[in-house]
């Protein structure tokens, strides 16, 4: 697993995503700063490209234009008008690989946090719109678990005052070095745990190799991987561009596996199944690998045994 490197400062790299639909039929546009973890939330009734552009213009007028924006491949973000808008502002647009939302993990985590806060308000019978602003104040002024500094302090480079009492009005300087050290330590720790959880292995797929592409299950007979191999055209980090002559696709490296010449499709499929078993072990596999105390042999009582009528 690879972790995203911390940008050199606030509002250099940002990510955007759409959360919804909500019970009211509305949506939330979430924009996250990758450096400070500070995020903005806008309520939308429609999620056309023009609606997204209108809200981003307001955000850019407040904080300026970033250097890079990361989004998924939603139709709003791949629309020609949206691409032209970012180009006019001098913003580089980067999209996550298809079928791999984890590549835009920072905004996905914020979406889960927002959703949990709104669900809590809904259960308690409160107005989730009003509770949303209370949550944003609390989140922005609370030290982040990764950086150790509150998102607002890191974003504005000053101490942001909240409802909690403070010792004075003096601004507390934010030390970039301290924040980077803490961010790196937390990410490395998360990487170690993540690699162990998914049994991550170092891949050696390179340009020119042949690979098999994982396909989505449509029925019980759908194989895990397509049988026709693809050629790797290019690779950038964990993303690969592959082609089989008829189509060219961009995918995350985890959606592929090396193809060996001479192997029959049945052998490839058998190996693919074993790969899935490593990540999603069956109940039988769990029982055979689980170690525990020896169990005594159990027998039914005598009254339940077969008997004959004379």
C-alpha positions in Angstrom: 0.0 0.0 0.0 1.2 3.5 -0.9 0.4 6.6 1.1 -0.1 10.1 -0.4 2.7 12.5 0.3 1.8 15.6 2.2 1.7 18.7 0.0 4.1 21.6 0.7 1.4 23.8 2.0 -2.4 24.4 2.3 -4.7 24.7 -0.7 -2.1 23.3 -3.1 -3.8 19.9 -3.6 -7.5 19.5 -3.0 -10.1 16.8 -3.6 -13.8 17.1 -4.4 -16.6 14.6 -4.2 -20.4 14.5 -4.1 -22.2 12.9 -1.1 -25.8 11.9 -1.6 -28.6 11.8 -2.4 -29.9 12.7 1.1 -33.4 11.9 2.3 -34.5 15.4 1.2 -33.2 14.7 -2.4 -30.3 17.1 -1.9 -26.5 16.5 -2.2 -23.4 17.7 -0.5 -20.3 18.9 -2.4 -17.3 18.2 -0.3 -14.0 19.8 -1.0 -11.0 18.7 1.1 -7.5 20.3 1.5 -4.9 17.5 1.4 -2.4 19.4 3.5 -4.5 20.5 6.5 -7.6 18.1 6.2 -9.7 21.2 6.3 -12.9 20.8 4.2 -15.7 22.9 2.8 -19.3 21.6 2.4 -21.9 23.1 0.0 -25.6 22.0 -0.2 -26.8 21.2 -3.8 -30.2 20.5 -5.1 -28.8 19.4 -8.5 -25.4 18.0 -9.4 -24.9 19.1 -12.9 -21.5 20.3 -14.0 -22.8 23.9 -14.0 -23.9 23.6 -10.4 -20.5 22.3 -9.3 -18.7 25.0 -11.2 -20.9 27.7 -9.6 -20.0 26.5 -6.1 -16.3 26.1 -6.8 -16.1 29.6 -8.1 -17.4 30.8 -4.7 -14.8 28.6 -2.9 -12.0 29.8 -5.2 -12.9 33.4 -4.6 -12.5 32.7 -0.9 -9.3 30.8 -0.8 -7.8 31.2 -4.3 -7.3 28.6 -7.0 -5.4 25.4 -6.0 -2.7 23.8 -8.1 -4.3 20.4 -8.4 -7.8 19.0 -7.9 -8.5 15.3 -7.5 -11.9 13.9 -8.3 -13.5 10.6 -9.3 -14.8 9.9 -12.9 -18.3 11.1 -12.3 -20.0 12.7 -15.3 -20.0 16.1 -13.6 -16.2 16.1 -13.2 -15.4 14.7 -16.7 -17.8 17.1 -18.5 -16.1 19.4 -21.1 -17.3 22.6 -19.3 -15.8 21.4 -16.0 -12.5 20.7 -17.7 -12.5 24.1 -19.4 -13.3 25.8 -16.0 -10.3 24.2 -14.3 -8.1 25.1 -17.3 -9.2 28.7 -17.1 -8.2 28.8 -13.5 -4.9 27.0 -14.1 -5.8 24.0 -12.1 -4.5 20.6 -13.0 -7.2 18.0 -13.0 -6.4 14.4 -11.8 -9.0 11.6 -11.7 -8.8 8.4 -9.7 -8.7 5.1 -11.5 -12.1 3.7 -12.4 -13.5 1.3 -9.9 -10.9 2.3 -7.3 -12.4 5.1 -5.0 -9.6 4.5 -2.5 -7.3 6.5 -4.7 -9.3 9.6 -3.5 -9.3 8.3 0.0 -9.0 11.7 1.8 -12.4 12.9 0.6 -13.9 9.5 1.0 -13.0 9.4 4.7 -14.5 12.9 5.1 -17.7 11.7 3.5 -18.0 8.8 6.0 -17.4 11.3 8.9 -20.1 13.7 7.5 -22.5 10.9 6.9 -22.1 9.6 10.5 -22.7 13.1 11.9 -25.9 13.5 9.9 -27.2 10.1 10.8 -26.7 10.8 14.5 -28.7 14.0 14.1 -31.4 12.2 12.2 -31.7 9.5 15.0 -31.9 12.2 17.7 -34.6 14.0 15.8 -32.5 17.1 15.2 -32.2 19.3 12.1 -29.2 17.8 10.3 -28.6 21.1 8.5 -28.1 23.0 11.7 -26.1 20.1 13.3 -23.8 20.1 10.3 -22.5 23.5 11.1 -21.9 22.6 14.7 -20.1 19.5 13.6 -17.9 21.5 11.2 -16.9 23.9 13.9 -15.9 21.0 16.2 -14.0 19.1 13.5 -12.1 22.1 12.3 -10.9 23.1 15.7 -10.0 19.7 17.0 -6.4 18.3 16.6 -6.4 15.8 13.8 -5.5 12.2 14.6 -2.9 12.1 11.9 -1.2 15.5 12.0 -1.8 16.3 15.7 -2.9 19.9 14.7 -6.4 21.1 14.1 -7.4 21.5 10.4 -8.3 25.2 10.9 -5.0 26.0 12.5 -3.0 24.2 9.8 -5.1 25.8 7.0 -5.0 29.4 8.2 -1.6 29.1 9.9 -3.0 30.7 13.1 -5.0 29.7 16.1 -8.7 29.7 15.3 -10.9 30.6 18.2 -13.9 28.4 19.1 -16.4 28.2 22.0 -13.9 26.6 24.3 -12.0 29.0 26.7 -8.4 29.9 25.8 -5.5 31.2 27.9 -5.1 34.3 25.7 -5.6 35.9 22.3 -2.1 35.4 21.1 -1.8 33.4 18.0 0.0 30.1 18.4 2.4 29.4 15.5 1.9 26.2 13.6 5.1 24.3 13.0 5.2 22.7 9.6 8.0 20.3 10.5 6.2 18.9 13.5 3.1 18.4 11.4 5.0 16.6 8.7 6.7 14.3 11.2 3.5 13.3 12.8 1.8 12.8 9.5 4.6 10.6 8.2 4.6 8.5 11.4 0.8 7.9 11.3 0.9 7.0 7.6 3.7 4.6 8.0 1.9 3.0 10.9 -1.3 2.7 8.9 0.6 1.3 6.0 2.1 -1.5 8.1 -1.3 -2.5 9.5 -2.9 -2.2 6.0 -0.2 -4.4 4.3 -0.7 -7.1 7.0 -4.5 -7.0 6.7 -4.6 -7.4 3.0 -1.4 -9.6 2.7 0.1 -7.0 0.4 3.0 -8.2 -1.8 5.4 -6.2 -4.0 4.3 -6.4 -7.6 6.7 -6.4 -10.6 4.3 -5.6 -13.4 6.1 -3.3 -15.9 5.5 -1.9 -19.4 5.3 -4.6 -22.0 4.0 -7.3 -19.7 0.9 -9.3 -20.3 -1.8 -9.3 -17.5 -5.2 -10.5 -16.8 -7.9 -8.0 -15.9 -10.4 -8.6 -13.0 -14.0 -8.3 -14.2 -17.2 -7.6 -12.3 -19.4 -10.6 -11.4 -22.6 -10.7 -13.4 -23.7 -14.2 -12.4 -22.5 -17.4 -10.7 -20.6 -18.5 -13.8 -18.6 -15.3 -14.3 -14.9 -15.9 -14.0 -12.8 -13.7 -11.7 -10.5 -12.5 -14.5 -11.1 -12.1 -18.2 -9.4 -14.9 -20.1 -8.0 -12.6 -22.9 -4.7 -11.0 -21.7 -3.9 -7.3 -22.0 -0.6 -5.6 -22.8 0.6 -3.0 -20.3 1.1 0.2 -22.3 2.2 2.5 -19.4 2.4 2.6 -15.7 2.5 5.5 -13.2 2.7 4.5 -9.6 -0.2 2.2 -8.9 -2.0 3.0 -12.1 -1.6 1.1 -15.4 -2.9 1.6 -18.9 -3.6 -1.7 -20.6 -4.9 -2.7 -24.0 -6.0 -5.9 -25.7 -6.2 -4.4 -29.2 -9.9 -3.7 -29.1 -10.0 -1.4 -26.1 -7.7 0.6 -23.9 -8.4 0.9 -20.1 -6.9 2.7 -17.1 -7.0 0.6 -13.9 -5.4 0.3 -10.5 -2.7 -2.3 -10.4 -4.7 -4.5 -7.9 -7.2 -5.2 -10.7 -4.6 -7.0 -12.7 -2.4 -10.1 -12.3 0.5 -11.4 -14.4 -0.3 -13.6 -17.3 2.0 -16.6 -18.0 2.2 -18.0 -21.5 1.2 -21.6 -22.0 -1.3 -21.7 -19.1 -4.8 -22.7 -19.9 -7.8 -20.5 -18.8 -8.8 -23.1 -16.2 -5.4 -22.9 -14.5 -5.5 -19.1 -14.5 -9.0 -19.2 -13.0 -7.9 -21.7 -10.3 -5.1 -19.4 -9.3 -7.5 -16.4 -9.3 -9.8 -18.2 -6.9 -6.9 -18.8 -4.6 -6.0 -15.1 -4.7 -9.5 -14.3 -3.6 -9.4 -16.9 -0.8 -6.4 -15.1 0.7 -8.3 -11.9 1.0 -11.8 -13.3 1.6 -11.4 -16.8 3.2 -14.4 -19.1 3.2 -16.0 -20.4 6.3 -14.4 -23.8 5.7 -11.0 -22.3 5.4 -11.4 -20.3 8.6 -12.4 -23.5 10.4 -9.4 -25.5 9.2 -6.9 -22.8 10.0 -8.3 -21.9 13.4 -6.4 -23.4 16.2 -8.0 -24.1 19.6 -8.5 -26.6 22.3 -9.3 -30.2 21.3 -13.0 -31.0 21.4 -14.5 -34.2 22.8 -16.6 -36.4 20.5 -20.3 -35.8 21.0 -22.9 -38.6 20.6 -26.7 -38.3 20.6 -28.6 -39.7 23.6 -29.9 -43.2 23.6 -33.5 -42.1 23.3 -32.8 -40.7 19.8 -31.3 -43.9 18.4 -33.2 -46.0 15.9 -35.3 -48.8 17.3 -37.6 -51.5 15.8 -41.3 -52.3 16.6 -41.9 -56.0 17.5 
